[in-house]
Amino acid sequence: MKENNIEPLEKAYTQLRAFYDEVSILAKKSPDGAINTFKLKFINQTLGMLNDILSQDFMPFPDFTIFNVEDVPTNSDVVLILAQYLKSTASFYDMFTAYRNSKLYWIIDDEISDHESKRNFKRDGSINRY
């Protein structure tokens, strides 16, 4: 983990979580409905940020990077992919954070840094706020 990836990762994760929550609601109402291309543009930007940070070991699918805007996916397809990214990001987070004095810190260059995590991601992809 590189220090300059911390803030972009935390920002992208917050966006990913919000997109997942929003599209999940749409998928419940209309699972086979096409997602709005406006939303898809921003979802792709967030996935692109995560792809730049997550190593190949943490990518949910080796042959997926972003959605094709020409072949607009369904709401349920988007939820499926976002859920996988949530889990992968939580696994990445588990690998690169550690507790010290009851607080969570980022591991940078194999050392526990002084950079405290702003978030505590749970394995299910949700966030503990403290």
C-alpha positions in Angstrom: 0.0 0.0 0.0 1.3 3.4 -0.9 0.5 6.4 1.2 -0.8 8.5 -1.8 -3.5 5.8 -2.3 -5.1 6.2 1.1 -7.3 9.2 0.4 -8.4 8.1 -3.1 -9.2 4.6 -1.8 -11.3 6.0 1.1 -13.1 8.4 -1.3 -13.7 5.7 -3.9 -15.0 3.3 -1.3 -17.5 5.9 0.0 -18.7 6.5 -3.5 -18.9 2.7 -4.2 -21.0 2.2 -1.1 -23.4 5.0 -2.1 -23.7 3.7 -5.6 -24.4 0.2 -4.3 -27.1 1.4 -2.0 -28.7 3.5 -4.7 -28.6 0.9 -7.5 -29.8 -1.8 -5.1 -33.0 0.2 -4.6 -33.4 0.4 -8.4 -32.7 -3.3 -8.8 -35.4 -4.2 -6.3 -37.9 -2.1 -8.3 -36.7 -3.1 -11.8 -34.0 -5.7 -11.8 -33.9 -6.0 -15.6 -34.2 -2.3 -16.2 -31.2 -0.6 -18.0 -29.2 1.6 -15.7 -29.1 5.3 -16.6 -26.0 6.2 -18.6 -25.5 9.3 -16.5 -25.1 7.1 -13.3 -23.0 4.6 -15.2 -20.5 7.2 -16.1 -19.8 8.0 -12.5 -19.9 4.4 -11.4 -17.2 3.7 -14.1 -15.1 6.6 -12.8 -15.2 5.1 -9.3 -14.4 1.6 -10.5 -11.5 3.0 -12.5 -10.1 4.6 -9.3 -10.4 1.3 -7.4 -8.8 -0.6 -10.3 -5.8 1.7 -10.1 -5.4 1.0 -6.4 -6.4 -2.6 -6.0 -3.7 -5.1 -7.0 -4.5 -8.0 -9.3 -4.9 -10.2 -6.2 -7.9 -8.1 -5.1 -9.6 -7.5 -8.4 -13.0 -9.2 -8.3 -12.8 -10.5 -11.9 -9.6 -10.6 -13.9 -11.3 -9.6 -17.2 -13.6 -6.8 -15.9 -12.6 -3.2 -15.4 -15.6 -1.0 -16.1 -19.0 -1.3 -17.7 -19.4 -0.8 -21.4 -21.5 2.3 -22.0 -22.5 1.0 -25.4 -23.9 -2.2 -24.0 -25.8 -0.7 -21.0 -26.1 -3.2 -18.2 -29.2 -4.0 -16.1 -29.6 -2.7 -12.6 -29.1 -6.2 -11.2 -25.9 -6.6 -13.2 -24.5 -3.4 -11.7 -25.5 -4.5 -8.2 -23.7 -7.8 -8.7 -20.4 -6.1 -9.8 -20.6 -3.4 -7.1 -21.1 -6.0 -4.4 -18.0 -7.9 -5.6 -16.0 -4.6 -5.5 -17.3 -4.0 -2.0 -16.0 -7.4 -0.8 -12.7 -7.0 -2.6 -12.1 -3.5 -1.2 -12.9 -4.8 2.3 -10.4 -7.6 1.8 -7.7 -5.1 0.6 -8.4 -3.0 3.6 -8.0 -6.0 5.9 -4.7 -6.7 4.4 -3.3 -3.2 4.7 -4.6 -2.0 8.1 -3.7 -3.0 11.6 -4.8 -2.0 15.1 -2.4 -0.1 17.4 -3.7 1.3 20.7 -7.3 0.5 19.8 -7.1 2.5 16.6 -6.8 1.3 13.0 -3.8 2.4 11.0 -2.7 1.9 7.4 0.2 -0.4 6.7 2.6 1.3 4.3 5.7 -0.4 2.9 5.1 -3.3 5.4 5.1 -1.0 8.4 2.2 0.2 10.5 2.2 3.9 9.7 1.0 6.9 11.8 -1.8 7.4 9.2 -5.0 6.5 11.0 -7.8 5.0 8.9 -10.9 7.2 8.6 -13.0 4.1 8.1 -13.4 0.6 9.5 -14.6 -1.6 6.7 -16.4 -4.8 7.8 -16.1 -8.0 5.8 -19.6 -7.6 4.4 -18.6 -4.3 2.8 -20.4 -2.1 5.2 -18.6 0.6 7.2 -18.2 0.9 11.0 -18.0 4.6 11.8 -16.1 5.6 14.9 
